[in-house]
Amino acid sequence: MIVDTHAHLDGPEFDADRDVVVLRAVESGVGAIVSAGVDMKSSLAALELAKENPCIYAALGFHPHEAIGLTPPAVEKFERLSVHPKVVAIGEIGLDFYRNLSPRETQISAMEIQLDLATRTGLPVIVHCRQANVEILEVLRRWVSGRGSSAGRPLGVVHCFSGDEKEGRELIDLGFLVSFAGPITFPRSQRPKRVALALPLSGLLVETDCPYLTPSVHFGQRNEPAFVWAVAQGLADAKGADLEEVASVTTGNAMRLFGLSLTRKEDFGQTRPFPAYTGRPA
């Protein structure tokens, strides 16, 4: 089995066939999906999906693009909702200095506010970082130094990791995991392959970030959680490892980080047949 540690299943791209997409994922061996919010509306939608589907878990957060919309009432609402057993993280939060859709100072402030929320709730964080690797590390170092021990549980994950080997090692040393997505499967994308090879498998996760970042083997299609197997194959190829080993270790890492339970096809409680799935690597 495997876990898709980052998806956006609330998106309109799935409105026509969301149930089929989830069924297809479970049929392929995806035992859990973490659907991440980017603002209040999407966070609430992720939680509703999680309540309705045993294999879906929710993360609540304001993406850096939406940081300007984070308000004290929103933080208070997230804190109240965080006690729900299907809420497993605060996220996605972070910094995006590529598009700067919210001012940089606002992004940093929103990230720090949500890191404090994670400390109060005891939840891990899902971190977005784009062209802000230096600043992300500065913020996370301060947070880690001020929060105390995590009792051995990872503090969070930097999703769709785009940093270098040194930054990846520091994040793992700080108590974070790093996650790879579709770019590790792109033939011309060598950096994530080098970074994955340099980092220990015990510090890695896989994700789709669907509906975005479709793996190369599914080029031209909308991305979906079942395609996380292609990402795992890309990671296995980069590390010269076996696919089953990568699936097993990254799944264990995800369960340790998020406290997930895995859902098998036979446990899903659906009476209609599962759609045929042919996308998992042989």
SELO-181392 format. One record per residue: residue in one letter; x, y, z of N, C-alpha, C in turn. Coordinates in pm, whole numbers, plus 50000, padded with zeros to 5 digits. Layout:
BEGIN
AXYZXYZXYZ...
This chain:
BEGIN
M500844988150000500005000050000500885012450000I500245023749979500975036249968500065047550015V500655059150048499895070850092500195082550000D499145089349954499295102049885499235112849992T500405118550025500485127450140500105141850109H499735144749984499335158549954498475158649828A497215162349846496275163349735495335175049761H494625179149656493615189649668492325184449605L491705175049674490535168249619489275176849619D489315188149688488155196949688488055205149560G489085205149477489115213749359488035210649258P487665220649180486605218749080486975208548973E488265205848958488695195948860488125182048887F487705179749014487175166749052485665166649072D485005177649044483575178349072482765167948995A483185164648875482395155448792482545140848830D483665137348893483925123048917484725120349044R484555128749144485365127549266485255113749330D484055108249338483875095049399484635084349323V484595085149191485305075249110486805076649129V487295088949139488725091349162489165085049293V488375086749397488725081049528488685065849521L487655060349459487565045849445488755040249367R489135047349261490255042749180491555042849261A491695052649346492885053349431492935041549526V491825038849593491795027849689492035014549618E491425012949501491595000649425493054998449386S493785009149364495195008049324496125005149441G495615006349564496465003949680496825016449757V496185027649726496385039849805495545038649931G496225037450044495525034850170495065047150243A495605058850207495195071350270495595082950179I494815093650186495045105750109494895117550204V495885126350206495785138550285495395149850190S494205155450210493715166350127493955179350202A494775188150144495235200150213494415212250174G494095220450273493415233050247494385244050211V493885254150140494705265750106494075278750158D492855277850208492155289150270491015283250352M490145291750403489075286550488488125277650410K487695282050292486725274250215487265260450180S488475259850130489025246850089489355238150209S489735244150321490005236350442488735229750493L487635237350494486355231650537485905220750440A486135222950311485755212750212486585200150231A487875201650260488725190050284488225182150404L487825189250508487325182250627486015174950597E485135180950519483885174050483484185161450402L485125162350309485505150450233486065139750325A486855143850422487445134250515486375127450600K485365134950640484275129150718483505118650638E483425120750507482625112050421483385099950370N484715100350374485525089850313486565084750412P486565071850441487505066750541488965068150502C489255068950372490645069650330491175083950319I490325094050338490745107950323490925114350461Y492005121950474492285129750594492455144350552A492255153550645492255167750612493395175050681A493905185150610494815194950669494165208650654L494275216850757493645230050760494705240750755G494595249950660495615260350655495365270850549F496145281550557496145292150458497475291750384H497405288750255498545288750164499145302950160P500455304150131501025317650124500345326750024H499795321349915499045329849822497845336349890E497285329449990496085334050058496385340150195A497665342550224498065346750358497395359650401I497155368350306496555381250340495145379550398G494525367950373493175365350424493125358850560L494275355250618494285348850748493935358950856T492895356050934492425364951040492395357651173P492365364851286492245358151416491025348951424P489835352851373488715343351378488985330651300A489715331551187490035319451110490945310251191V491925316051257492835307951340492055301251453E491155308651515490345303051623489475291551572K488915293151453488075282551397488905270251368F490085271951310490965260551285491315253451415E491545261151520491895254951648490745246551701R489525251351686488365243551730488225230851646L488415232151515488235220751427489365210551439S490495214751490491675205951494491485193751582V490495193951669490265182451756489565171051682H489055173651563488385162951489489415152251452P489085139551468490075128951443490535127951298K489795133651203490225133151064491095145151025V491315154451117492255165451092493625160951140V494585160351047495895154551081497045164351066A496785176751021497895186151003497365200350989I498265209851011498035223750977498755226250845G497995229950743498625231850614497605232450501E497955238050387499365240150365499705254750393I500795256450463501285269550501502655271450435G503245283250451504595284750400504855297950332L505805297750238506245309750167506335306850018D505875316549938505995315549793506465329149741F507775330049720508355342549672508525342449521Y507905332649455507895332349308506785341149254R505595339549309504455347449262504155359349352N504455358249482504225369349576502795374549568L501815365449569500425369649564499955375949695S500675373349803500545381049925501905387249954P501955398950018503255405050048504135395650130R505435396550109506345387350175506225387950327E506135399950382506025401250527504745394750578T503675395950500502405389750537502515374550532Q503195369250433503405354850423504165349550545I505225356550583506035352050698505205352550825S504445363450843503605364650962502555353650967A501895350950853500875340550849501475326850877M502665324350825503315311550851503625310050999E504145320551061504485319751203503245318051290I502155324851253500905323351329500415308851321Q500515302751203500035289051186500995278851247L502275282051252503205273551326502865273651475D502525285251527502105286051667500825277951689L499925278351591498705270251600499055255351606A499995251251523500425237251525501005233451660T501745242351721502285239651854501165237551955R500165246251951499065245252047498225232652025T498035228751901497185217251872497935203951874G499265204651868500055192451864500065185751727L499625192951625499585187351490500865190751413P501255182151320502375185451231501945195851129V502925201251057502635211350956503005206150817I502275211150718502585208650577503035222050520V504285222350474504925234950436505105235750285H504655246850229504885250350089506075259750082C506995257049991508145265749974508475266849826R508435279149775508835281449636509685294049629Q510905292149589511905302849580512015310449712A511965303149822512085309249955512805299650050N513745291749997514375281450079515125287250198V515855298150178516615304250287515675309250395E514615316150354513685321950451512885311250524I512505300650452511785289550517512625283550627L513885281050599514765275150700514915284350819E515005297250795515115306750908513885306050997V512705306050936511465305551015511365292251090L511675281151022511545268051087512585266151197R513795271351180514795270551287514295277451412R513735289451396513215296851511512095289151579W511205283551499510075276251555510545263851631V511425256351573511925244151637512645247551766S513445258051766514215261451886513325265952000G512135271051966511255276252070510145267052115R509995255552052508825247252082509125235352170G510365231452185510675219952269510595206852193S510645195952266510725182652207509425178552140S509555170652032508385165251965508165150451999A508905145552096508785131652142508995121652028G509905125151937510255115751832509385116151709R508245122751715507365123751599507865134951507P507855132851374508235143851284507375156151307L507965167751286507265180351308506405184351190G506725178951074505975182550955506695178050831V506235183150717506805179550587506895191950501V507995193350430508085203250323507675196050195H506515199750143505945192150033506515196849900C506475187849802507005190549668508375197349680F509285190649748510565196649785511365200549661S511855213149661512615218349548513995223249588G514375220749714515675225349760516795216149718D517995219049770519155210849737519435200749848E520495193049830520815182449925521065187950065K521825198950074522145204750204520895209250278E519985215850205518745220550267517875208750309G517845198350226517075186550263517605179950389R518925178950400519505172750520519215181050644E519295194350631519005202750747517555201250791L516645200850695515235199050731515025185850805I515645175250757515505162350825516115162950964D517265169750977517905171151108517035179351203L516275188851149515385197051232514145189251276G513875177951213512715169951251511615169551147F511945173751024510955173850917511215162450819L510165159050744510295150350628510245159150504V510735153950393510595161050265509885151750168S509065157650083508195149849996508475152949850F508395142449768508595143949624507285141449551A507135148649440505915147749358506305144949214G505415148149122505595145048982506925148948921P507515160448958508785164348895509895153948903I509875145149003510925135049011510815124848898T509695124848827509505115648714509835122048580F510075135248578510305142048451511705138748400P511835134348277513155130248225514215141148236R513845153648215514835164548217515015170748355S514295166048453514355171848588515335163848672Q516595167948670517645160248736517835163948883R517535176148921517805180349058517055171849162P515735169849148515065161549250515615147449256K516075142149144516655128749144517955128549225R518815138749206520065139449283519785141049431V518815149649464518485152049604517925139349668A517035132749599516445120349653517515109849678L518475108849588519545099149605520375102349728A520555115149757521425119149868520745118050005L519425117850009518715118050137518265104050176P518175101350307517735088050352516255085850324L515905073850285514515070650258513645072550382S514245071050499513505072950624513025087250643G513515096650563513095110550574512235115350459L511725105950377511035109750254509575105450250L508795113050175507405109850147507155111349997V506015106149952505575108149814504175114349815E503885121549709502615128849697502295130849551T501055134849524500685138949388500565154049374D500125161049479499735175149469498645176749364C497855166249344496825166649241495785177449271P495235183549166495285179549025496505184648948Y497505189849019498685195648955499815185348944L500865188748870502135181448867501965166748828T501235164248723501015150548676502335143648643P502565131448692503795124048657503915122048506S505145120648460505405120248316504685108748246V504535097348314503895085948250502425088648219H501835098548288500435102248265500325116148202F501365120248132501415133548072500135136547993G499615148648015498405152947944497125149848017Q497195142048125496005138748204495935147248329R494755148748382494595154748514495255145448616N496005151048708496625142848810495575138348912E495805126748975494885121549076495655112349170P495085109149288495845101749389496375088249344A495675081249256496175068149211497535069449143F497835081249088499105083149018500295084449113V500045084149244501165084849338502105073049321W501585061949264502465050549236503545054249136A503225062849040504235067148943505295075749010V504895083949106505875091849182506785082549262A506195072449326506995062849401507975055549311Q507535052349189508445045849095509585055249056G509265068149038510305077849010511305079049122L510825078749246511715079149361512555066449369A511935055149344512665042449345513765042549239D513455047449120514455048149014515605057249053A515285068649114516325078249153517265072349257K516715064149347517515058549455518065044649421G517695039349306518115025749274517525015649369A516285018149410515625009849510514445002549447D513884993249520512704985749478511454993849507L510484993349415509245000749434508554996849563E508484984149593507794979749714508474985049839E509804985949838510524991649952510175006349968V510175013749858509835027849864508405029749915A507475021749864506085022749909505975019650058S506655009150102506555005050242507145015550336V508335020550304509005029950394508295043450395T507915048650278507245061550276505865060750341T505205049350328503915047650396504105047750547G505115040650595505415041050738505745055050786N506505062550704506815076350740505555084850750A504645083050654503395090750654502525087350774M502475074550810501675070550925502255076251054R503585076551061504255082051179504025097051190L504045103951076503865118451076502435122351108F501475116351037500085120851044499195112451135G499695101051183498845092451265497705086251187L497965082151065496935076850976496625062251004S495445058050965495095044050949494895041550800L495275029850753495155026850611493815020050582T493235023750469491985017850423492265008650305R491834996350315491974986850206490674986250126K490784981250006489614980349919488464973149989E488774962050054487714954050116487094960850238D487784971250290487274978450407486494990950370F486404993850241485915007050200484415008450214G483704997350222482274998050248481445002250128Q481985000450008481235003849888480674991049826T479444991849774478834980049714479054979549564R479264991049499479454990849355480884986749321P481094981049204482434976549167483414988149158F484674985349190485714995349174486044996749026P486305009148978486685010748839488015003748810A488174999148690489444992948653490545003448658Y491724999348704492865008548712494055001848647T494685008848554495815003148483497075011648497G497055021848584498155031148590499285027448683R499095017748771500155014148865501275006948790P502535011148814503645004148749503654989348781A503994981248684504044966848704505184963148799
